[in-house]
Amino acid sequence: MSQANIPSMTPTISLSLGQSITMLLDSIALEELALAHLMNAEAEKTEMSIGTLVGAVSLSPTVVTVTDLQRMNKSVRATLQDVINKEILLEFKFENVLSIVSGGGLRCPLTRGKTRGFWQSNPGHAILDPNNTNLLSKGPVTLGIVGTDFRSVTVEFVSNPTPGSDTVNSDDILKGNYCSLAGSNCGSLSDNLQSGTLETLMAQTLALTYNIEYIPCYSGQTVAELGCAGFLDDLSLSPDSTVNDVLNLANSLIANSLSGGTTTQSQAGAMNSLLGDCLNQE
């Protein structure tokens, strides 16, 4: 027997392994939902036959005989047998997907994050705000740590909702304009920290946050895996630290950047290099 001839597909569909796993799980969920609707329909058919279905129209003929009920029962039973057979196949499919994940078959490709410039571009906006509402679709992002004596800022808008105002928004922070925004308090900085360095730290930390939110598996990759181990001087991180560990440290540096805080120019500069020259540099 000759090999099956599979025609080419246009347009070309390109999916990563992680995306394929997600689509497989989605397909299982949708099939389960369809089966649930079928079973509900069979239940309502039974209720209709015996006159207990609320809001049902009158039957024609109005009298249901034992033979009618037996015939209806046979139909319901045949449908449920088909449902059970489909459930068995779905279980096999689900187990196969789980075996890929638990067996290490699902390994996300190593990838660095997108730049802060990307997230302020039109393609970046399309990801952050697919509905064009000027609001971050996954909800507000907080940089720093909320609390007394800590610096924090909550980003809700993608771009400035009132051009020319000092409303906090993603684009201005990504451009390095944090200190021009409301409540920035850049006149009160920790030991020898420069305002420009803080603005860059804000921008790179926001970009890192977006990369973690939108790039599958990115947060669990290590600094060493991404080839960034050479950028760890002056930072309390190791080559085995994950991208999520880096985000936590970056937010801690932001939080402690107020006057009397512990963040130094050297630490903030080192973090900016790690993010801007490596982790956020696709």
Backbone torsions as a table, in degrees:
resi	resn	phi	psi	omega
1	MET	NA	133.9	-178.1
2	SER	-74.9	159.4	179.0
3	GLN	-66.8	140.3	179.0
4	ALA	-62.0	141.0	179.8
5	ASN	-98.9	109.9	-179.4
6	ILE	-97.4	118.0	-177.8
7	PRO	-68.2	153.9	177.1
8	SER	-70.6	151.9	-178.1
9	MET	-111.6	136.1	177.4
10	THR	-129.0	126.7	0.8
11	PRO	-76.0	162.3	178.7
12	THR	-67.9	132.3	179.0
13	ILE	-102.6	121.9	-178.9
14	SER	-121.2	117.0	-179.5
15	LEU	-128.1	141.5	173.9
16	SER	-76.9	167.5	178.8
17	LEU	-61.1	-41.5	179.3
18	GLY	-62.1	-41.6	178.0
19	GLN	-65.7	-36.9	178.7
20	SER	-64.5	-41.2	178.0
21	ILE	-60.6	-45.1	-179.9
22	THR	-61.2	-42.0	-179.6
23	MET	-67.8	-36.0	177.0
24	LEU	-63.7	-44.5	179.0
25	LEU	-65.2	-38.9	176.3
26	ASP	-60.9	-41.5	-178.4
27	SER	-65.5	-37.8	177.4
28	ILE	-63.5	-44.7	-180.0
29	ALA	-61.7	-41.2	179.9
30	LEU	-67.1	-38.8	177.6
31	GLU	-66.4	-38.1	176.7
32	GLU	-63.4	-39.7	178.2
33	LEU	-63.8	-41.0	178.8
34	ALA	-63.6	-41.4	178.8
35	LEU	-64.8	-37.0	178.1
36	ALA	-62.5	-39.8	177.8
37	HIS	-65.3	-39.3	178.1
38	LEU	-62.3	-45.5	-179.7
39	MET	-65.0	-37.1	177.8
40	ASN	-65.2	-39.0	178.5
41	ALA	-63.6	-40.6	178.3
42	GLU	-66.1	-37.5	178.5
43	ALA	-64.7	-42.1	179.8
44	GLU	-68.3	-32.6	176.7
45	LYS	-63.8	-39.7	178.2
46	THR	-65.8	-45.3	179.4
47	GLU	-62.2	-38.4	178.7
48	MET	-61.4	-40.9	-176.8
49	SER	-66.9	-35.2	-176.8
50	ILE	-99.0	3.4	172.6
51	GLY	80.7	24.3	-179.5
52	THR	-111.2	3.3	-178.9
53	LEU	-78.5	119.5	-178.0
54	VAL	-68.8	131.3	176.6
55	GLY	78.6	12.8	-177.4
56	ALA	-78.4	152.8	174.6
57	VAL	-78.5	166.7	-179.1
58	SER	-70.2	143.9	178.1
59	LEU	-78.0	151.4	173.5
60	SER	-134.6	113.1	2.1
61	PRO	-72.1	158.1	-176.0
62	THR	-72.5	-24.0	-179.8
63	VAL	-94.7	125.0	178.6
64	VAL	-105.6	122.7	-178.4
65	THR	-89.2	168.3	176.4
66	VAL	-60.5	-38.7	177.8
67	THR	-61.2	-40.8	177.7
68	ASP	-61.5	-43.0	-179.6
69	LEU	-65.8	-39.5	178.6
70	GLN	-63.8	-41.8	179.2
71	ARG	-65.5	-40.4	177.8
72	MET	-65.1	-42.0	-179.6
73	ASN	-62.8	-39.3	178.6
74	LYS	-63.7	-39.3	179.0
75	SER	-65.8	-44.6	179.5
76	VAL	-63.3	-42.7	-179.2
77	ARG	-62.1	-42.0	179.6
78	ALA	-63.9	-40.5	179.2
79	THR	-65.3	-43.7	-179.6
80	LEU	-67.0	-32.3	175.1
81	GLN	-63.8	-40.5	176.2
82	ASP	-63.9	-38.6	178.3
83	VAL	-63.1	-43.9	179.7
84	ILE	-61.8	-42.5	178.1
85	ASN	-61.1	-41.4	178.6
86	LYS	-66.2	-37.4	178.3
87	GLU	-62.3	-38.9	178.3
88	ILE	-62.7	-44.0	178.7
89	LEU	-64.4	-38.5	178.2
90	LEU	-66.4	-35.2	177.0
91	GLU	-63.7	-43.1	176.6
92	PHE	-59.8	-44.1	-178.9
93	LYS	-62.7	-43.6	-179.5
94	PHE	-65.0	-42.1	179.2
95	GLU	-63.7	-36.7	177.9
96	ASN	-65.3	-40.2	178.0
97	VAL	-65.3	-43.8	179.1
98	LEU	-61.9	-36.6	-179.6
99	SER	-65.0	-33.3	177.1
100	ILE	-67.1	-42.7	-177.8
101	VAL	-70.4	-54.2	-175.4
102	SER	-71.3	-25.1	-178.4
103	GLY	-87.2	7.3	179.0
104	GLY	82.5	5.0	179.1
105	GLY	-69.4	-25.6	178.3
106	LEU	-89.8	100.8	179.6
107	ARG	-126.6	111.2	-177.6
108	CYS	-65.9	140.3	176.4
109	PRO	-64.8	139.2	178.5
110	LEU	-66.7	129.7	-179.2
111	THR	-150.7	140.7	174.3
112	ARG	-85.0	165.8	-176.8
113	GLY	-80.3	167.9	177.4
114	LYS	-79.1	154.8	-175.7
115	THR	-74.3	164.0	177.2
116	ARG	-65.6	-28.2	176.7
117	GLY	-65.2	-36.3	178.8
118	PHE	-62.3	-43.2	-173.9
119	TRP	-71.3	-13.2	174.9
120	GLN	-103.1	6.3	178.3
121	SER	-92.3	171.9	178.7
122	ASN	-60.2	-43.6	176.3
123	PRO	-61.2	-37.7	177.6
124	GLY	-66.5	-41.9	177.8
125	HIS	-61.3	-36.3	-178.9
126	ALA	-64.2	-28.1	177.5
127	ILE	-82.1	-45.8	-177.9
128	LEU	-69.0	-33.1	-173.0
129	ASP	-139.1	67.3	-176.1
130	PRO	-62.7	-23.0	-178.6
131	ASN	-94.2	2.8	176.4
132	ASN	57.2	46.8	178.7
133	THR	-102.0	-5.8	-174.7
134	ASN	68.9	16.6	175.1
135	LEU	-117.8	143.1	177.2
136	LEU	-63.1	123.2	-171.3
137	SER	-65.2	-27.7	-179.6
138	LYS	-94.9	11.3	176.9
139	GLY	97.5	168.2	-177.8
140	PRO	-60.1	151.0	177.3
141	VAL	-113.8	133.3	177.6
142	THR	-107.4	125.8	174.2
143	LEU	-101.4	139.7	-176.0
144	GLY	86.7	-155.9	-179.5
145	ILE	-133.0	128.7	179.2
146	VAL	-74.4	126.1	178.6
147	GLY	160.7	164.7	178.9
148	THR	-61.2	135.6	178.1
149	ASP	68.9	11.6	175.7
150	PHE	-114.3	149.1	174.1
151	ARG	-89.1	137.1	174.6
152	SER	-154.0	151.9	175.3
153	VAL	-144.9	136.5	179.1
154	THR	-104.7	124.4	-177.9
155	VAL	-102.9	121.7	-178.2
156	GLU	-118.5	-38.4	-176.5
157	PHE	-92.8	146.4	176.3
158	VAL	-75.1	-49.9	176.0
159	SER	-125.7	170.9	-177.2
160	ASN	-64.8	117.9	-178.2
161	PRO	-68.4	-22.1	177.3
162	THR	-128.2	88.4	-176.9
163	PRO	-49.5	133.1	-179.1
164	GLY	95.0	-13.4	179.1
165	SER	-88.6	177.6	-179.9
166	ASP	-105.0	25.7	179.4
167	THR	-64.3	134.2	179.4
168	VAL	-63.2	128.6	178.2
169	ASN	-153.2	158.8	-175.0
170	SER	-61.2	-47.4	-174.6
171	ASP	-58.8	-46.2	-177.9
172	ASP	-65.2	-37.9	177.4
173	ILE	-66.3	-43.4	179.5
174	LEU	-63.9	-30.8	178.5
175	LYS	-77.3	-7.2	-178.5
176	GLY	87.6	25.9	-178.5
177	ASN	-108.1	26.5	-176.1
178	TYR	-56.0	-41.9	-173.6
179	CYS	-68.5	-10.8	177.6
180	SER	-91.7	-2.1	-175.6
181	LEU	-94.2	160.4	-177.0
182	ALA	-60.0	134.4	174.4
183	GLY	74.3	13.5	-176.1
184	SER	-69.4	-32.5	176.4
185	ASN	53.6	46.3	-179.5
186	CYS	-78.7	-3.6	175.1
187	GLY	-82.0	-4.7	-178.9
188	SER	-126.3	90.2	-175.2
189	LEU	-116.5	156.3	179.0
190	SER	-69.0	175.7	-172.7
191	ASP	-45.0	114.8	175.3
192	ASN	54.4	12.8	178.2
193	LEU	-73.5	132.6	-179.8
194	GLN	-93.7	146.6	-175.7
195	SER	-63.2	-38.1	179.2
196	GLY	-63.8	-36.4	177.7
197	THR	-66.9	-39.9	177.3
198	LEU	-64.0	-41.6	-179.9
199	GLU	-62.6	-40.2	177.1
200	THR	-66.1	-40.3	178.2
201	LEU	-61.7	-41.5	177.2
202	MET	-60.9	-47.0	-177.0
203	ALA	-63.3	-47.2	-177.5
204	GLN	-69.2	-34.3	178.9
205	THR	-69.4	-37.6	176.9
206	LEU	-65.7	-42.9	177.2
207	ALA	-61.8	-41.3	178.3
208	LEU	-62.5	-40.0	178.0
209	THR	-60.2	-45.1	178.1
210	TYR	-63.7	-41.6	179.7
211	ASN	-61.0	-41.0	178.5
212	ILE	-66.0	-39.1	-177.7
213	GLU	-70.0	-34.0	-168.8
214	TYR	-113.9	-9.9	178.2
215	ILE	-104.2	114.8	-177.4
216	PRO	-56.3	133.8	174.2
217	CYS	69.8	-0.2	-174.4
218	TYR	-61.2	-40.6	-172.9
219	SER	-62.7	-28.2	-176.2
220	GLY	-89.5	-6.7	179.3
221	GLN	-73.8	149.0	-176.0
222	THR	-93.9	161.7	178.2
223	VAL	-59.8	-40.8	-179.3
224	ALA	-66.7	-42.9	-179.8
225	GLU	-58.8	-33.3	-177.6
226	LEU	-90.5	5.9	176.5
227	GLY	72.9	28.9	-175.1
228	CYS	-113.6	14.2	-176.2
229	ALA	-64.9	-20.7	-179.7
230	GLY	-77.9	2.2	-176.7
231	PHE	-111.1	20.5	-171.0
232	LEU	-97.9	2.3	178.2
233	ASP	-58.8	137.8	178.9
234	ASP	70.2	8.8	178.4
235	LEU	-119.4	140.2	180.0
236	SER	-82.9	60.1	178.9
237	LEU	-132.0	159.3	176.6
238	SER	-121.0	166.8	177.2
239	PRO	-57.7	-24.5	179.7
240	ASP	-86.6	-2.3	177.7
241	SER	-64.8	140.7	180.0
242	THR	-85.9	168.2	176.4
243	VAL	-60.3	-35.6	178.5
244	ASN	-66.3	-35.3	175.0
245	ASP	-62.3	-39.8	178.4
246	VAL	-62.6	-43.2	179.0
247	LEU	-60.8	-43.2	179.6
248	ASN	-60.8	-41.9	179.1
249	LEU	-67.7	-41.5	179.0
250	ALA	-59.8	-43.5	178.6
251	ASN	-67.0	-33.1	177.2
252	SER	-67.2	-39.5	177.4
253	LEU	-64.4	-39.6	176.6
254	ILE	-64.0	-45.5	-177.0
255	ALA	-60.1	-36.7	-175.8
256	ASN	-97.4	23.9	-177.5
257	SER	-94.6	0.1	175.9
258	LEU	-75.4	163.2	178.3
259	SER	-54.4	130.6	-177.0
260	GLY	91.3	-6.5	178.6
261	GLY	-79.3	177.1	-172.8
262	THR	-100.5	-6.8	-177.0
263	THR	-72.0	129.5	-179.9
264	THR	-106.2	164.0	176.5
265	GLN	-59.9	-39.2	-179.0
266	SER	-64.4	-43.5	-179.6
267	GLN	-66.0	-47.0	-179.1
268	ALA	-64.4	-39.5	178.5
269	GLY	-64.8	-39.2	178.8
270	ALA	-65.8	-38.9	178.0
271	MET	-66.3	-39.8	177.9
272	ASN	-61.3	-37.7	178.7
273	SER	-68.5	-44.1	179.4
274	LEU	-59.2	-43.2	-177.9
275	LEU	-78.7	-53.0	-173.1
276	GLY	-71.5	-30.5	-177.1
277	ASP	-100.2	-5.0	-176.9
278	CYS	-143.2	-73.3	-171.5
279	LEU	-63.4	-38.2	178.7
280	ASN	-99.3	33.3	-176.5
281	GLN	-129.4	84.6	-175.2
282	GLU	-66.0	NA	NA
